[in-house]
Structures are given as structure tokens and as C-alpha cells.
Amino acid sequence: MIFITLEHILAHVSFSLTFVITLIYWGTLLLKSKELSNSGGKGMIVICICITGILVTRSLYSGHLPLSNLYESFMFLSWISSVIHIVIYELRGQDAWWLGAITAPSAMVTHGFATLGLPDKMQQSAMLVPALQSHWLVMHVSMILCSYATLLCGSLSSIAFLVIMSQINQKIFGKNYRKWILINQLDQLSYRTIGLGFALLTIGILSGAVWANEAWGSYWSWDPKETWALITWILFAIYLHTRINRGWNGEKSAIVASLGFILVWTCYLGVDLLGIGLHSYGWLL
């Protein structure tokens, strides 16, 4: 009972913080204030600690790692978004002052959907079904969720790239110099995070195939989740191939990556909630 109460407190605190930090980073975009950016960075660390506390307390009272239902996967996704922010900010420093405008809303939306959008029954921890009582649970699910978080970060960076590019008057270079620097940073962030996310997605799919063979006797069954995961993998493979071998960059590659945003959410949430297939957490149907 103590752990459950602590989890609820941490959940409310961390969601409130994600909302406040999102506003701070949007203010940073408008005011270009380093002080606001620094405050937002410290806030993201606090958010990460709070969500870590949620996952740890849930593990303690449930007896298994919190990766077994949609609520837990969304909380894990929110945690990964905060970790991505901290890692990139530590590597890039003040050069990534704009990063929180992408990662903070991502953490807020996923956290908010988990705590406010899902029915109470879906938020409760339960015993693992036999198919999930495997050492492959951690490997497969954690890799897939990490890939979703990084791919979404890369896709959102590409969307931001396209939005800013549409506002730039290329004939007036001097006035747009800061925007040119920003879009170059967004382009590089998108490329690097998608490269990492693609590798994680590949590992996740392969480990899932091995797990499926152990649980159901088949490496691949064309389950809707598996099919959409393959479609998502192919799209980002096209993105990386055209960027590396065809020299695509800028707007062309950003358009491809932006399509990936839709595919990731379709694969992750759309199939689950519709109640289709072996990977379903469905409650809409």
C-alpha cells in the first residue's frame, strides 16, 4: 500500500513538472533565454528521477519489471524521453538549448496519456501471463520502447526542420543566419537519433522473433504488430539508405523521417488499442 501511494504521488508530481518544463522550453524558443534553458534542463533531471521512482516502486510491489502493459510501457517511454534529453544536453551543452522543446512535450504527452487517458483498470499492475514470463521480456520490450523514443525524437526534429524551413526567406541570408544554424542542428540530431533508433528497433525485432519462437513455435506469424514493425523498419531503412548512399539530406530526408512519426505511433499505439493480434492491449474494440 505504501508503494502504491508513493507511485501515485510521484506520478502526479512528475506529470505536473513535465507540463511546467514544456512551458519553460516553449518560452525559451520565444525569448532565446539561456537561464530558462538551464532551468528546463534541471527540471528534466528531476522528472527523470521521479519517473525512475515510479518504475522502481512498481517493480517492488508487482514483483516484475514494469514492462507488461500499456500504462507501464508509456511510463517507460516518458522516462526514455527524459533520459535522451539529459544525454544529448550533456553532450551538446548550450548548443542544444532548443532540445527541450521536443523532448519535454514528448515526455508530457506520453506521461499524460498513461495517467489521464487510460482507464484505471489498465493502470493496475497484474500477474504476468505465461507468455510474458520469460527473460526475453526485458530484452525485447526495452529495446522496442527505446527505439520508439529515439525514432520519435528524430522524426519530431525533422518535422521541426520542415516547419522552420518553410519560414525562411532564402534570399535574405543574414537575417536567417540563426535559423540556418538551428535547422542544421535539427537535421544532424534527426539523422543521429534515427540511426540509433533504427539499430535498437532491429535488435528489438530480432529478439522478438526469438521470443515468439519460444512462446508460440514460430519466428514470424505476420501478426499486425509484427507487420507494422516491419513497415516502420523499412521506412527508416529507406531514410538511412537514401541519406548515406544517395546523398539525400535536408528537406528530402526530413519528409521521409516525418512519415516515420505516423508509422511509429500506428505500430505502437494504433494496433494495441484496436485489440488486434497477439500484442494487443485493446480497449477500443
C-alpha positions in Angstrom: 0.0 0.0 0.0 2.9 2.4 0.8 4.5 1.7 -2.6 1.2 2.3 -4.4 0.7 5.6 -2.6 4.3 6.7 -3.3 3.8 5.8 -7.0 0.7 7.9 -7.3 2.4 10.9 -5.6 5.4 10.6 -7.9 3.1 10.2 -11.0 1.3 13.5 -10.2 4.4 15.4 -9.3 6.3 14.2 -12.5 3.3 15.0 -14.8 3.0 18.5 -13.3 6.7 19.0 -13.8 6.5 17.9 -17.4 3.8 20.4 -18.1 5.8 23.2 -16.4 9.0 22.3 -18.1 7.3 22.2 -21.5 6.0 25.8 -21.0 9.6 26.8 -20.0 11.1 25.4 -23.1 8.5 26.9 -25.3 9.3 30.2 -23.6 12.9 29.5 -24.3 12.1 29.4 -28.1 10.4 32.7 -27.9 12.9 34.5 -25.7 16.1 32.6 -26.5 17.0 32.7 -22.8 19.9 30.6 -21.5 18.6 31.0 -18.0 15.3 29.4 -19.0 17.1 26.7 -20.8 19.2 25.9 -17.8 16.1 25.8 -15.6 14.4 23.4 -18.0 17.5 21.2 -18.1 17.5 20.9 -14.3 13.7 20.2 -14.4 14.2 17.4 -16.8 16.7 15.8 -14.4 14.0 16.0 -11.6 11.4 14.5 -14.0 13.8 11.6 -14.8 14.3 10.9 -11.1 10.6 11.0 -10.4 9.7 8.6 -13.2 12.6 6.3 -12.2 11.0 6.2 -8.7 7.6 5.3 -10.3 9.2 2.4 -12.2 11.2 1.2 -9.3 8.3 1.2 -6.8 6.1 -0.5 -9.3 8.7 -3.2 -9.7 8.9 -3.7 -6.0 5.3 -4.3 -5.3 4.5 -6.1 -8.6 7.4 -8.5 -8.5 8.4 -8.0 -12.1 9.9 -5.3 -14.3 7.2 -2.7 -15.3 7.0 -3.5 -19.0 4.0 -5.7 -19.1 1.0 -3.4 -20.0 0.3 -0.2 -21.9 0.4 2.0 -18.8 3.9 0.8 -17.9 5.2 1.0 -21.4 4.0 4.6 -21.7 5.7 5.5 -18.4 8.9 3.8 -19.7 8.6 5.8 -22.9 8.3 9.0 -20.9 11.3 8.0 -18.9 13.4 7.3 -22.0 12.4 10.8 -23.4 13.8 12.4 -20.3 17.0 10.3 -20.5 17.5 11.2 -24.2 17.2 14.9 -23.2 19.8 14.6 -20.4 22.3 12.6 -22.5 22.1 14.9 -25.5 22.2 18.1 -23.4 25.2 16.8 -21.5 27.0 16.1 -24.8 26.0 19.3 -26.6 25.5 21.8 -23.7 24.2 25.2 -24.7 24.2 24.3 -28.4 21.1 22.2 -27.6 19.2 24.9 -25.8 16.2 24.2 -28.1 16.1 20.4 -27.4 13.6 20.5 -24.6 11.0 22.0 -26.9 11.0 18.5 -28.5 11.7 16.1 -25.6 9.7 17.8 -22.8 6.4 17.7 -24.8 7.1 14.1 -25.7 7.5 13.2 -22.1 4.4 15.2 -21.1 2.1 13.7 -23.7 3.2 10.1 -23.1 3.0 10.6 -19.3 -0.3 12.3 -19.5 -1.9 9.6 -21.7 -0.7 7.0 -19.3 -2.1 8.7 -16.2 -5.1 10.5 -17.5 -6.0 8.8 -20.8 -6.1 5.1 -19.8 -8.8 3.5 -17.7 -7.9 2.8 -14.1 -8.1 -0.9 -14.8 -5.4 -0.7 -17.4 -3.1 1.2 -15.0 -3.2 -1.5 -12.4 -0.3 -4.0 -12.2 -1.2 -7.6 -12.7 0.5 -11.0 -12.7 2.4 -11.8 -15.9 0.7 -14.1 -18.3 2.7 -17.3 -19.0 3.9 -16.0 -22.4 5.5 -12.9 -20.7 7.3 -14.9 -18.0 10.5 -15.0 -20.0 13.9 -13.4 -19.8 13.2 -12.1 -23.3 10.7 -9.7 -21.9 13.3 -7.2 -20.8 15.4 -7.5 -23.9 12.6 -7.3 -26.4 10.3 -4.8 -24.8 13.0 -2.4 -23.6 14.7 -2.4 -27.0 11.5 -1.7 -28.8 10.4 1.1 -26.4 13.9 2.7 -26.6 13.7 2.6 -30.4 10.3 4.2 -30.3 11.5 7.0 -28.1 14.6 7.7 -30.2 12.8 7.4 -33.6 10.1 9.8 -32.4 12.7 12.3 -31.3 14.3 12.1 -34.7 11.0 12.3 -36.5 9.9 15.4 -34.4 13.3 17.0 -35.2 12.6 16.5 -38.9 9.1 18.0 -38.5 10.6 21.0 -36.7 13.2 21.2 -39.5 10.4 21.4 -42.2 8.4 24.0 -40.2 11.4 26.3 -39.8 12.5 25.8 -43.4 9.1 26.9 -44.6 9.5 30.2 -42.7 13.0 31.0 -44.0 13.5 33.5 -46.8 16.5 32.1 -48.6 17.2 35.4 -50.4 17.9 37.2 -47.1 20.6 35.0 -45.7 21.9 37.4 -43.0 18.6 37.7 -41.2 18.1 34.0 -41.3 21.6 33.0 -40.1 20.5 31.8 -36.7 17.7 29.8 -38.2 20.1 28.2 -40.7 22.3 27.1 -37.7 19.2 25.7 -35.9 17.9 23.7 -38.9 21.4 22.3 -39.4 21.4 21.1 -35.8 17.9 19.7 -36.2 19.0 17.8 -39.3 22.0 16.3 -37.6 20.0 15.4 -34.5 17.4 13.7 -36.6 20.0 11.7 -38.5 21.9 10.5 -35.4 18.8 9.7 -33.3 17.2 7.8 -36.2 20.4 5.9 -36.8 20.4 4.9 -33.1 16.7 4.2 -33.1 16.9 2.0 -36.2 19.6 -0.1 -34.6 17.5 -0.5 -31.4 14.5 -1.4 -33.5 16.4 -4.1 -35.4 17.6 -5.6 -32.1 14.0 -5.4 -30.8 12.5 -7.2 -33.8 15.2 -9.9 -33.8 14.8 -10.6 -30.1 11.0 -10.6 -30.5 11.3 -13.2 -33.3 13.4 -15.5 -31.0 10.9 -15.0 -28.1 8.0 -15.7 -30.4 9.6 -19.0 -31.5 10.0 -20.0 -27.8 6.4 -18.9 -26.9 4.4 -19.8 -30.0 6.7 -22.0 -32.1 7.2 -19.6 -34.9 9.7 -16.8 -35.5 7.2 -14.7 -37.6 3.5 -15.0 -37.8 2.5 -11.8 -39.6 0.7 -10.5 -36.5 -0.5 -6.9 -37.1 2.1 -5.6 -34.7 4.9 -7.5 -36.4 3.7 -6.3 -39.8 3.7 -2.6 -38.8 7.0 -3.0 -37.0 8.4 -4.3 -40.3 6.9 -1.4 -42.3 8.4 1.0 -39.8 11.8 -0.7 -40.1 11.6 -0.5 -43.9 10.8 3.2 -43.9 13.7 4.2 -41.6 15.9 1.8 -43.6 15.0 3.8 -46.7 15.7 7.1 -44.8 19.2 5.9 -43.9 19.9 4.4 -47.3 19.0 7.5 -49.2 20.8 9.7 -46.8 24.1 7.7 -46.8 24.2 6.3 -50.4 22.1 8.8 -52.4 23.3 11.9 -50.6 19.8 13.0 -49.5 19.7 15.5 -46.7 17.7 18.5 -45.7 14.1 18.6 -46.8 14.0 15.3 -48.8 15.2 13.2 -45.9 13.1 15.2 -43.4 10.0 14.4 -45.3 10.7 10.7 -45.1 11.5 10.9 -41.4 8.3 12.8 -40.7 6.3 10.0 -42.2 8.1 7.8 -39.7 6.3 9.7 -36.9 3.0 8.4 -38.1 4.2 4.9 -38.6 5.8 4.6 -35.1 2.5 5.7 -33.4 0.5 3.4 -35.6 2.7 0.5 -34.7 2.9 1.3 -31.1 -0.5 2.6 -30.1 -2.9 2.1 -33.0 -2.6 -1.7 -33.3 -2.6 -2.1 -29.5 -5.7 -0.1 -28.7 -7.8 -1.6 -31.5 -7.4 -5.0 -29.9 -5.9 -6.8 -32.9 -3.5 -9.6 -32.7 -1.2 -11.2 -30.1 0.3 -7.9 -28.9 -3.0 -6.2 -28.1 -3.8 -4.2 -25.0 -7.1 -3.3 -26.7 -9.9 -1.4 -25.1 -11.5 0.4 -28.0 -12.9 -2.8 -29.5 
